[in-house]
Amino acid sequence: MPLFPNTPVEKMTEPYHRRWWALLVLCLSLLIVVMANTSLIVAAPDMTKDLGLSSSDLQWVIDGYTVPYAALMLVLGAIGDKYSRRGALVLGLLIFAGGSVMGGLVDETNLVITARAIMGVGAAVVMPATLSLLVAIFPRAERAKAITAWSATSGLAIAAGPLAAGWLLENHAWGSTFLMNVPIAVLAVVGALLLVPPSKAEGMGRIDYVGGLLSIASVGSLVYATIEGPHFGWGVGPITAAVVAGVGLLAFVAWELKHPNPMLNVRKFTERPFGGSMMAVLFFFFGTFGSIYYSTQFLQFVLGYDALETGVRLLPLAGAVFVGAAVTGKLAPKLGVKIVVGTGMVIGTAGVFLLTRIESGSTYTDFLAPLLLLGFAIGLSLSPATDTIMGSFPEDELGVGGGANDTALELGCALGIAVLGSLLATSYKDKLTDMVGGHLPAEAMDTAKDSVGGGIAVAEQVAKNPQGGAQQAHTLLGAVHESFAHAIAHTSLIGGIIMAAGTLIVIAVLPGRGHTPKHGEEDAAPATEEQTETVDA
């Protein structure tokens, strides 16, 4: 048995015998990519204090990762298909690790944002490679189970990121939350070389680089406009980006429709299983990730939990993800994608609506049920939707399929944080102005309205000021807490309505079980025949 697997998956006459170990490597790679976003949520307060970050700075420290991550996945997935999926995975992990080292060592805001962008490029290589390798390695009979494990890893990372970062922040600076990615990435690289077989598309033809550039311009501009406009005003930059996104999208569709070998066959969006599943992933992560984002802020800023305590309190969400994944593995084959995904979205929508009950006196217990529902919904919905999306692509387009799925996921996350985060900030500012407007100096009021963290900082300064005192500080702190709780309830109402509308659309678009193609039936003929013979045997 060779130490390094060298036989390409496409030339194997039976399923790869180390495929479950390979899946472990793919899930480990996925874990750190998703953790890079969630761990930063609990590290943000320390970074803000140490670097003196403004609201705009903090937003771009977070989203400097998101823009290249979302914009590049489709193109880099196609390049991985063309040349080497395993090579793409290894290269992406190395780029990601390099960005993590840089982020952990620098102490200047622009350099931190640059490091996050480098990590985003690495993630854009890794994410589609994990899915394309998974589908290439596993025979049809086992793919749904493997994708369920992949999906559950995404949910685990939502809780594991804050927990790991919180544990490190107990005794180390915020840079440790970047550096913790490095040993995991190195382990994943070694695992990829030892356990993941080589794979690439056969007879793929030339890559549609024009379509790729149009997709980068469209998605990148859309994410930029979504982040910058709602938070910092619709000035020249965000408006220009929105126009570029719209024009670029139209140009991309027109180009792909006439191209003989398109980057992405946009006609797939007219196929109900594919179109419905893509919308499900987008809407679902819009609501769930946005809700988890501001719920975590309440745990930290209002309830006063430190980073580690916050991470521990997100563990029920991870547990619920695994329960949902176990359930979907049994129900999806019996009930079909429409019922399972639709049910998961209904449960996730209910979890968002439960957050409308949050008030200033709320405790962690009030967040427990929403977190459990959101986690269960992730586990229930993501796997069958992803399985359907990947099943819509032939073997020579698996990287593109992974890129399309992951772009919908990341775009949903970005839109959720940007749109719901903007609604949250506006609602908080308006409520706080109504409660304490005119009772603070203008500069202090501007700081307090900027964010809940700013409001708490102003209250601490008032307590130290002889002209203020403990009573005034207590009053201001109560107003900040009440305003933020009101903002969460108001934002959750709107987010829940958007998710409910998305759920109805997805249920209407997804076909019934009898009309949904079986996963992988569009696979390349030779691979399908080999896999079928093995399964029948």
N, C-alpha and C positions, 0 to 999 in steps of 0.2 A: 504494500500500500504506500504510494508516494506521500511524502510529507506535505508537499504543496499540490493541490488539485490543479492539473493542467489540461484535462480533457474538457473542451467547451460543452456546455449544457446541450447545445444544439446537436452535438455528435454522440450523445449518450443514448444507448439503446434501452435503458431502463432508468427509473427515477434515481437521482443522486442520493447515495446512501447516507451522506452526512447532512442531509437537507435540514433536519431540525436543529442541528448545531449551527448551521449557516443562518437559520432564522434567528437564533439567539444573537448573532453578530449584527444582523440587520436591525433587530429591535434595539440593541445597545446603541447603534449609530443614530437611530431615530430618537432615542431617549435624550441624548445630549443636545440634539438640535432643538427639540421642543423645550427642554429645560433652560436653554439659553434665554428664552423669553420669560418664563415663569419665575426663574430665580431672581431676575432683576426687579420684580415687583417688590420683594421684601428688602432688597439691597438699596432701593431708590432713596429712602430717607438718609442713610449714611452717606451715599454719594452726593446728595443735595447739600448736606452740611459741609462735607470735606472739600468739594469742588466749587461750592457757592453757585449751584445751578439755578438758573431762572426756570420758570415754568416751560418756556420754549426750549431751553437747553435739555431739560429732563425729557421732554417729549421726543426730542431727536436722539437722545441717548438710547431711548427705547426703540424708536422707529427707524433709526439708522440701520438696524438689522432687518427690518421688515421690508423696506423698499427694494433692495437688491434680491432679497429672498423671494418675494412674490414675483418680481419682474423677470427673473432669469430662469425659473424652474422649467418652463416649457422648452426653451432653447437648449439648455444644458441637458435636459432629459433626452432630447433627440441626438445630441452629440454623444452621449453615453451609449445610446442604441447603436450608433454608427461605428464607434471605435472600440469601446470596452466598457461594459457596465460595472464590472469589478474595478477596473482602473479608475472609472469616475468616482466610485465610492471611496477608494483609497485617497485619490487626489483631493476630493472634497473634504475628507476628514483632516488631511494635512493642512489645507487652507484654513479650515475652521480652528484647528489647534493653534496655528500661527496667529490668527486674529485674537484668540483667547490669551495667548502669552502677551501680546501687545497691550490688550485691554487691562491685564492685571498689573502691568509695570508702569504705565504712563500715569500722569497726574494732571493732565490738562484737558479741558472739556472737548476741544476739537479733535484731539488725538483719541480720546475715548470713543467719540462718534465714528471716527475713521476705523478704529478697531472693530466696532460693532458692524460696520458695513462690510469689512473683510470677512467677519464671521458669517454675515448674511450670504455672501457669495459662496462660501464653503457649504452652507446649509442648502443653498439652491442646487448644488451638485449632489449632495448626499441624499436629500429627501426623495426625489424621483428615482434615484438609483436603488434605494432600498425596496421600493415597490416593484420596479421592473425586474430586479433580481429575484424577488420573492415569487412573482408569477412565472418567471422563466424556470425556476428550480423545481417548483412543486407541481405535481400532476393535478389535473382538474379535480379529481375526487378529494384532494386535500387542500386546495387553494382557499376555500372559504374559511377553513379552520385556521390556516396560516395568517390570512388577512385579519381574522378576529384577534389573534395574538398581536399583530402589528397595530391594530386600532386600539386595543387595550393599553398598549405601551404609550400611546399619545395621551390617554387619560391619566395614566400613572405619572407621567412627566409633569402634568399640571400641579400635582401635589408634591412630587418628589423634588422639583426645583426649589420651591420655597423652603421645604424641610431641610434639604442639604445646605442651601445658602444660609438659612437661619442658624444651623448648627455651626457653620464656619464663622459667622458674624459674632458669635458669642465671644470668641477669643482672637479673631483676625479682622483685618481691614476689608473693605468692600472688594478690593482687588482679588481676594481669594475666591470670590464667586465666579470670576473669569478663569482663574488658574485651575479650578477643580475640573474643568472640561478637558484639560490636557492629558492627564493619565488615562481617562476614559477613552479619549480619541486614539491614543497610542495603542491601548488594548484592543480597540475595535479594528485598527489597521492590521495589527498582528493576527487577529482573528479572521479578518477578511482574506489575508494571504494564506492562512492555514486551512480555512474551512469553507470559503466561498469559491465555487468554481468560476472560471471565466465564462463570459456570455456576451454576445453581441448579435445584432440583427443580421440576417443573411439576405443579400440581394436588396438592400435598402435603397440604393441609389443616392443621388446627390442630396445634401441637406438644403432645404429652402431657407437660405439665410436672409433673404429679403423679408419673408414672412416672419422669421425670427426677430429681426430688428423692429419690425412694426409691432409685434407683440410686446417686446421690451418697452418700446416707447409708450404704448397704450397702457399697459398695466402699471409701469413705473409712474407715469404721469397721473394716473387715476389714484394710486395709493398716496402719492405726494399731495395732490389736491385735497384728498379726503382727510389727510392728517393736518395739513397746514391751514386750510380754509376754515373749518369749524372752530378750531382752537384759537387762531391768531388773526382772523379776519380775512375776508375775500379781497385781498389786494391784487396787484398785478401778477405776482407769482402764482398764487393758487388758481386764479381765473385763466391765466395762460396755460397752466398745466391741465386744467379741466378741458379746455378747447383742444389741446394736443391729444388728450385721451380720447375725446369724442371723434376727432378727425382720424386719428390713428386706428381706432377700432373699425371705422367704416372702411378705411383703406386696407386694413388687415383682412376683413371679410371679403372684400372685392378681389383682393389678390389671391387669397386661398381658394376662392370659388373657381378661378380660371387656371390655377397652377396645376400641372399634371401630377406633381408629387408634393402636395402641400405640407407645411409644417404641422398643421392641425386641420383635419377634414371637418370644416365647420358645419357640414351637412349633418354631422352626428347630432347636433343640437336639436334637429327635428325628430330624432328618434326618441320616443318617450322614455324608455328606460334610462338612457344616457342623460338626456336633458333634465328629467326629473331628479335623478340622483345628484347631478351637479348642483341644481338649485337647493336640494336638501342639505348638502354639505355647506354651501354658502350661507343659507339662512340659519342653519343650526349653529354654526360657529359665530355668526354675528351676535346672536342673543346670548349664548352660553359664555363665550369668552369675555364679552363686555360685562356681563353680570358678575363673573368671578373676579374680574379686574377691580370693580369698585367695591365689591363685598370685602375683598382683602384689605382695601384701604380703610374700611370701617373697623375691621378687626384691629388694625394697627393704630389708627389715629384716634378713634373714638373709644374703643374698648381698652386700648393701651397695651395690647399684646406686643411683645418684641418679635423679632424675625423668626426665632425658633418656635415660639409659642404659636405664631400664626401658621407656620408650616405644619405643626402637629395637628392643628384644628382643620386643616384641609385634607387630612388623611381619610376621613369618611368618604370624601368625594372619590378618591382613588379606589377605595374598597367597593363603592357602588359601581364604578366603571367595570370592575372585574365581574361583579354579579350580572350586570347588564350584558357583558360579553358572553358569559356562560349561557345566559338565557337565549340570546340571539342565535347562538350556535345550534340550539335545539329547535327554536321556533321558525327561523328564517326558511329552512328547507321545507317545512310543513305549510307555513302560512303565506310565504312569498314576500318579496321586497316591499311591496306597497303597504301591506298591513303592518309589517315590523317597523319600517322607517317612519311611516305615518304615526304609529303609536308612540315611538320614541320622541318624535317632534312634539306631539301633544303633551307628553310627560315633561319634556324640557320647557315648553311654553308655560305649563302650570308652575314649574319651579321658578321661572322668572316672575310670574304674576304674584307668587307668594312674597316676593321681596317688596311688594307695594305696602306690606304691613309693617315695614321697618319704621321705627320712631326713635327719638333720642334716648328713651329708656330701654331699648332693645338690648338683648344679651346674645351671646353666642348661640344659645338654644334656638333663637329665632332664625338663625342662618342655617341651622343643621338640616332641616327638612328641604329647603331649596338646594343645598349642596348635594344632598343624597339624590334628589330627583334629577338634577343636572348630570351628576355622575352616571346614574343608571341610564339616562337617556343617551349619553355619549356612547356607553358600552353597547346599547341596544341598536342605535341607528347607524353609527359610522361604518361598521364592518360591512353590512349588506349594501350600503350605498357605494362604498369604495369597491367592493367586489363587482358590482354591476358596472361601474365606470371602467374598471380594468378589463372586464369581460367584453367591452365594446371595441377593444383594440386588438389587431393581429399581433403576432409575435415580433414583427419587425418595428412595431410602434409602442412597445411597452414603456419605454422611457417617456415618450410623449404622453401616454396615458397616465403615468405616475405624475408627470408635470402638470397635466390638466387637473387631476384630482387635488394635488397639493396646492395649486394656484387658487382653486376655489376655497380650500380650507384656510389658507393664509389670508386671502382677500377677505373672507368672512371675519377672521380675527381682527384684521386691520380696520375694517369698516365698523365692527362692533366697538372696538376701543375708541376709534376716532369719533364716530357719530354719537354713541351713547356717552362717551366721555365728555364731548362738547355739551350735550344736553345736561349732563350732571353738573358741569362747571357753571353753566348759565343759570340753572335752577338754584344752585348753592349761592351764587353771587346775588341773585335777586332776593332770595329769602333773607340772607344776612344783611343786605342793605335795608330791607324793611324793618329788621329787628334792631339794628344798632347804628344805622345811618345817622350821621350828625353827632354821634357821641364819641367819635374817635377823630384824631387828626387825619387829614386827607391822605398823607403818605402811609400811615398805619392802616387806614381803611383799605387802601389799594392792595397792600400786602395781605391783609386778612381775607379779602375777596378773591385773591388769586387762586387759593387752594385751601383745603382743610388744614394741611400742614402749616401754611402761612398763617391761618387764623389762630392755630394753637401757639405758634411762635410769638405772635403779637400778644396773646393773653399772658404768656410767660414774661414778656417785657413789661406789661402793665403791672404785673405782680411785683416786679422789682423796682418800679418807679414810685417814689414817695408820693407823687400826686395821684397815683392810681390806687394801688393797694390790693389786698387779697379779695375784697368784696367785688370790686370792679372786674378783676381778672376772672373771678368765678362766674360773674354774669356774662362776660364776653365768651368764656369757654362754653357755657351752657348754650349760648346763641349759636356758636360755631357747630356744636354737636347737633343741635336741633335743625340747623340749616342743612347740614350734610345728610342727616337722616331723611329730611323732607326731599332733598335732591335725589336720593336713592329710590325712594318710593315713587316719585314723579317719573324718573328715568325708567324705572322698571315697568311702569304702566305703559309707556310708549314702546319700550323694547318688547314687552309682551304682546302688544297689539301688532307690531311688525312681524314678530315670530308667528303669531296666530294666522296672519294673512299669508305668510310664507308657507305655513303648514297646509292651509287650504289649497294653495297653488300646487304644492308638491303632490298632495293626494289626488288632485284633479289630473295632473300630468302623468304620474306614474301609472302604467297599465296594470290591469289585474294579473294574477299569477299565470293565467293561461296564455297571456300575450308577452310575458317577459322572457327573452332568450336566456338559455342556460349559460352560465359563466363559461367563457372560453370556447364557445362553439364557433367563433370566428378565428380561432387560432390557426396558425399555418398547418397545412395538412400533414407533413411528415411528423412534426412534434405530436400532433393530436393522435395520429395512428399509434405511435410508440407508447404514448401514455395510456391510450385506451387498451392496448394489448396487455400492458402491465396491470392495470386495474382489473381487467377481466380475468387475468390469471389468478 
